[in-house]
């Protein structure tokens, strides 16, 4: 089922505000999918999803390599599920390193997941400009 990325149904948005481990799918240089568990925040007002990460992670390296070759950023997807409920957000990802973006993403993560991550000088934000939303919430 398709959803409007900027105007999701109340049920779909509520599902994205519940505490769930999600997955992020990026592409390795050989094109194969790299799927890892992550925390995701969804900001429909801005049309963005955010993932905090370490700048040295494989997912960040995959995004940086793909974004250098693809205008608008690397193609990625984030997904979560619980029982029969599921939700996927797709879009173009870039890596943000500036202090304000990282602090904002950490604050959003703390709201959704109920804890503030410990400080990490290597933290970055995977910022996904959303193009598609699907799911059954």
N, C-alpha and C positions, 0 to 999 in steps of 0.2 A: 504494500500500500504506500503510495506516494504522499508526502507531506510538504507543505510550504515551509521552506527553510526560515523565512523571516516571520511567518505567522503560523506557528505550529498549533495544533489543537491543545487545549488545556491538559488532556491526558498524556499526550506525547511529551509536552514540556515537563509535566510532573514526573514522568518516568526518568527524564534526563536530570532531574534534581534529586532523585533518590541516590543513595550510596550504592554504586555498582562498580565492580572492576570492569574495565572495558578492554578492547583490543585496538591497536593501531596497526594498519597495514601500509607498509612502504614497499618500494621495489629496490632490490639489490642491483648492482651494476649489470649483472647478467640477465636482468628482467624478472627473476623469480621473486615471489612475494616473501616479505619478511614480516611476520605477525608477532606482536609482543603485547603483554598485558600492560595497561597504563591507566592513569586517572584522567578523565576528560571533563572539561567544563564547556557548556553550550550557552552561547550568548546570542539568541535570535535577534535582539535589537541591532546588534552590530553585524550579524550574519557570520559569526566566527565560532569556532571551537578551539580550545587551547589545551595543550599537554605540556606539563613541565618535565624537563629531562636534563641529563648531564650532557654537556657539549661534546663529550668523547664517545657517546653511545653510537651503536651501529645505526639506529633509526635516524639520528641526527645526521650522521655521515651520508646515509642514503638520500635524505631530503636535500642536503646541500649539493650533492652531486647531480641529482635530478633537476633541482631548481636552477642550477647553472645552465642546463641545456634546454629547459622548458620555460618559455615566457609565462609569467604568472605563478610559478611555483610548481613543486612536485605534486603529482596526483597521489592522494592518500584517501583512506577511509578509516573511520572509527566506528566501533560497534559495541553494543552491550545487549545482554539478554538475561531473562529470568523466566523460567518456565516457558509459557507460550508467548510472553511479551518479548519483543526485540525492537531495536532501533539502530539504524545506520545513518551516519552523516558522511558525505563525500565532498571533496573539494581540493583546493590547491594549497599546499603548505609551504611556508617559509620559516626560517629560524630567526627569532628575535633575541638579541643579546643585551639590549639596553636595560638599564636598571628599572626604569618605570614599567616597561612591559613585563619584566620578570616579577616585580613586586605585585603588579595587578593580577597576574596569573596565579601566583602563590596565594593571594588573598581569596581568589575565586575557588581555588582548590580547597582551601581551609573551610570555606562555607559548605561546599558540597560534601567533603569527606570528613568533616568534623575534627580535623587536626591540622596544625601548621607544620609543614615539613621543616626539618632542621636546616639551618643555613648551609648553603653549598655555593662556594665561589665559582664553580663550574656550571651552575644552573643556567639553562636557556629555556626559551618558550617555543614550542612548535605551534605556530598560529595558522589555522586552517580557514581560508576563505571558502565558505560553504556554497556548494552548487546544487546539492541534491540531498533530500532527506527521505528515508523510507522506514517503514516499520509498522508494528502492531502493538500499540501500548494500551 
